[in-house]
Amino acid sequence: MNHQALSSFIWSVADLLRGDYKQSEYGRVILPFTVLRRLDCVLESSKAAVLAEFETRKRAGVNPEPFLLRKAGQSFYNTSPLDLGKLLGDQDHIRQNLYAYIQGFSPSARDIFERFDFYTQVERLAKSNLLYLVTEKFANIDLHPDVVDNASMGLVFEELIRKFAEISNETAGEHFTPREVIRLMVNLIFIEDDDVLSPGKAVVRTIYDPTAGTGGMLSVAGEFLAEHNPQARLTMYGQELNDESYAICKADMLIKGQDVANIVAGNTLSDDGHPHWKFDYMLSNPPFGVEWKKVEKSVREEHERRGFDGRFGPGLPRVSDGSMLFLLHLISKMRPAREGGSRFAIVLNGSPLFTGGAGSGESEIRRYVLENDLLEAIVALPTDMFYNTGIATYVWVLSNRKPEDRQGYVQFIDGSSLWQKMRKSLGAKRKEMGEEHIATVTRLFGDFIEAESITPLDARGQPLAEPRLYTGTDNPPRAPEGGRLKRVPISRIFRNEEFGYTTITVERPLRDADGKVVLGERGKQKGKPQPDSALRDTENVPLGEDIDAYFKREVLPHAPDAWIDEDKSKVGYEIPFNRHFYVFEPPRDLAAIDADLKQVTDRIKAMIEGLTA
């Protein structure tokens, strides 16, 4: 049974809840019971040994916890003789017995059910005479690890949350990221690290997600590393705001044997759960287009009080979108280059590329990133990739340990055309990246090369073959006779400074009624022409160009009396990603357009004549 079929089977429990629960409330029962059943199944094989060890250590009067963890073979245990199956043997006392069973879990596991507010739901189910029926349903669902592995279980959790969010009209994308996007991001952050990926090397690395959701990014990273180097260990850290997502993430980490103390609940921006930690790798899909007004006071205070010693020194974006705050947060968590450095990938929408002029918070953040040579690549994803939005999204890859050939450069990869249609849409998600698409982007990034897609066209502009990818080392095809080659850039490389500019303020003199220039009468302005605010203008001069030469060439021929107000000059940065991938398509020949119109007109006339005949 695949994960979608299993999640649908689990969700069928909702049939029992109809009438007593609203549709939007189903998840409050189904999600914690699914976690409970999973933990129940994971501990089943070691249950007898744990109980025997518990009695032995209790009689000896010693702390049993380390011994119980060893016997359980997990980072959690349960000292209750009950399990979900045994609970069914006493229908009259199922509520009390269920409480006793949950209290038998180790503290880290009990916290999961507290985050779910599970006890409230147990009381409600009991009053509705549904508790036994629901427990029976879940006791008969097989979630043993040998039947449903951790990766599949993660997908099941995500599908359940998506269903819950869909019927309650909530935002599923706040909880998780499509797995193929995560696989791409994981590929990009690991590809250059031979020490980690080489089989047999027992290395230990840390990975962090400040917007952990259900833990999907951390899980995929762990699976990737285990696949390539089973001897390597990845210690996972995360923080999550949503209690339900946090509970699922924590349960997943428990089962994987991770230290769940590394998964922290709370708002990352206002209350950093790992204030003194630096990490080797990081992944994040922060909410974008979401206000950060709730945490504005604490964020501004940190920015003003701590400056560059804090997380938000470079600048603050506008309150309407806090995604760039997470970018700054991740930069602050980078391990120093002298200690091995860091690499991370973050999903952002198009706004951080260009929003804000010179001197704005957004521009200053881009300036900090580019002038410190932290940005390795930006990858454009196809639209309609996420469950809650169809807008354009981008993966930014940043590192403070760039290889020598990448230093001073940024790579753009346009992956917007690399997708396949899903058999069934899930919310706003209608497209997915296949393995070959992920491999293409990974190869272009790993090889650090420019590439273009080439399609041969006939004389009418119709494609003669499927588009193919060509790099600088490939021999491109010849144009067909009478036709041409359609070239579309896929990967391009630029120097950091190409995205910088200086905004100069161009002033022109104020004139009186007689047309004479008005001069200042006092202070520093005495005897100097006064500017006319109505004629004031600004020009953006590329960083690589001499400002005086630009002014003489572009401004003075049109306004000989103009001058530059040096005090108002500002350096800004923007990243016009789409501009660099625009391909001009010449309009069709008018004769061809006229011929097509005539065909359509003739067909309409024939249809009308047929109706009137």
ZIGI-V579881 format. One record per backbone hydrogen bond with DSSP energy under -0.5 kcal/mol. NH is the residue of the N-H (numbers start at 1). CO is the residue of the C=O. If there is no record, write none. Layout:
BEGIN
nh={NH/NH}
co={CO/CO}
END
This chain:
BEGIN
nh={6/7/8/9/10/11/12/13/14/15/16/17/17/18/19/20/21/25/26/28/29/29/30/31/33/34/35/36/37/38/39/40/41/42/43/44/44/46/47/47/50/51/52/53/54/55/56/57/58/59/60/61/61/62/67/68/69/70/71/72/73/74/75/79/87/88/88/89/90/93/94/97/98/99/100/101/102/103/104/104/105/106/109/110/111/112/112/113/114/115/116/117/118/120/121/122/123/124/125/126/127/128/129/130/131/134/135/136/137/138/139/140/140/141/142/143/147/148/153/154/155/156/157/158/159/160/161/162/163/164/165/166/167/168/169/170/172/174/175/176/181/182/183/184/185/186/187/188/189/190/191/193/194/197/198/201/202/203/205/207/208/209/212/212/214/215/219/220/221/222/223/224/225/226/227/228/229/232/233/235/235/236/237/238/239/240/246/247/248/249/250/251/252/253/254/255/256/257/258/260/262/263/264/264/266/268/271/275/277/279/281/282/283/284/292/295/296/299/300/301/302/303/304/305/306/307/307/309/310/321/322/325/326/326/327/328/329/330/331/332/333/333/334/335/339/340/341/343/344/345/346/347/348/350/353/354/354/355/359/360/364/365/366/367/368/369/370/371/372/373/374/375/376/376/377/378/379/380/380/381/386/394/395/396/396/397/398/398/399/400/406/407/407/409/410/411/412/413/414/415/415/418/419/420/422/426/427/428/429/430/430/431/432/434/438/439/440/441/442/443/444/445/446/447/448/449/451/452/453/454/455/457/458/461/464/465/468/470/472/474/476/483/484/486/486/487/488/488/490/491/492/494/496/498/499/500/501/502/503/503/504/504/506/506/507/507/510/512/515/518/520/520/525/526/527/528/530/532/533/535/536/537/539/541/541/542/543/545/550/551/552/553/554/555/556/558/559/562/563/565/566/568/569/570/572/574/575/576/577/580/580/581/582/586/593/594/595/596/597/598/599/600/601/602/603/604/605/606/607/608/609/610/611/612/613}
co={2/3/4/5/6/7/8/10/11/12/13/13/14/14/21/17/17/22/23/25/25/26/26/27/29/30/31/32/33/34/35/36/37/38/39/40/41/43/43/44/46/47/48/49/50/51/52/53/54/55/56/57/58/57/64/64/65/66/67/68/69/69/254/104/83/84/85/86/87/90/91/93/94/95/96/97/98/99/100/101/102/77/106/106/107/108/109/109/110/111/112/114/113/117/117/118/119/120/121/122/123/124/126/125/125/130/131/132/133/134/135/136/137/138/140/141/144/144/149/150/151/152/153/154/155/156/157/158/159/160/161/162/163/164/166/165/170/171/172/172/178/178/179/180/181/182/183/184/185/186/187/190/192/193/194/198/200/201/233/235/281/237/209/239/175/212/215/216/217/218/219/220/221/222/223/224/225/229/203/205/233/234/207/262/209/264/242/243/244/245/246/247/248/249/250/251/252/254/253/258/259/260/238/262/240/266/267/272/274/333/206/343/208/345/319/292/293/295/296/297/298/299/300/301/302/302/303/306/307/318/290/322/322/323/323/324/325/326/327/328/329/330/331/279/336/337/336/280/398/282/396/284/394/392/350/350/351/351/571/357/360/361/362/363/364/365/366/367/368/370/369/369/374/397/397/411/395/378/413/393/389/348/379/346/394/377/344/396/374/342/403/403/404/406/494/376/492/378/490/380/413/415/417/432/430/429/425/387/426/384/428/384/420/432/434/435/436/437/438/439/440/441/442/443/444/444/491/470/488/468/486/484/462/458/456/456/454/452/450/471/474/480/457/455/484/485/453/486/451/451/412/410/408/495/496/497/572/541/501/570/502/539/504/537/505/563/530/516/512/510/525/528/522/523/520/525/518/508/531/532/533/506/504/502/539/540/500/542/546/547/548/549/550/551/551/555/555/559/507/505/564/565/566/503/501/499/353/574/575/576/577/578/579/584/589/590/591/592/593/594/595/596/597/598/599/600/601/602/603/604/605/606/607/608/609}
END
